[in-house]
Amino acid sequence: MAKLYFYYSAMNAGKTTTLLQSAHNYRERGMRVLILAPGLDDRSGSGRVASRIGLQAEALAFGRDADLQAVVKADIAAGGRLHCVLVDEAQFLTRPQAWQLSEVVDALGVPVLCYGLRTDFQGELFEGSRYLLAWADEIQEIKTICHSGSKATMTVRVDDQGRAVQDGPQVEIGGNERYVSVSRAEFKRIMRGEGRIEPLQPSLRLD
């Protein structure tokens, strides 16, 4: 039976790597998959998802107004049976799009695997994550480590000096040079202004 899955984590936990491995596993068995990615995240180029370790694959970029159930129906009409839909950066989904993906599962019988952040740089749920947490059949955390050695569950947005950014838009695309994964305790400390975190070097862009 098809299910809606949500795999969440803080930054740099390997979400996209896991997505690409899942896509490879399906394709290795002769199954057809569709990878969806929000168009606003174009760090790897439009219509492509890429991991920090160099894996990459083509994806269908979508905007905030896209009807994802209609997109999947069109893909099936053009290419035949679809065995899985994989969604990168699923935190950027809108509420209607999260519901549409549940319809891909329930009405079309296609499994949907979503990968994304749970919370933003202020510790608040993203819209897409909120509704995936509410509606997904299965929810799983992809774990990563804080520089303190504890499990990282939060993400801090930092400036050039490694100080926590307190205000700003929820969505600001960036990588290692802007975001650092930390434990909840470290998140509180940094957000109180009691320290700084050395930003990591940005990942190399894949051509």
Buried (B, 14 or more C-beta within 10 A) or exposed (E): EBEBBBBBBBBBBBBBBBBBEBBEEBBEEEEBBBBBBBBEBEBBBEEBBBBBEEBBBEBBBBEEEBBBBEBBBEBBEEEEEBBBBBBBBBBBBBEBBBBBBBBBBEEBEBBBBBBBBBBBBBBEBBBBBBBBBEBBBEBEBBEBBBBEEEBBBBBBBBEEEBBBBEEEEEEEEBBBEBBBBBBBEBBEBBBEEEEEBEBBEEBEEBE
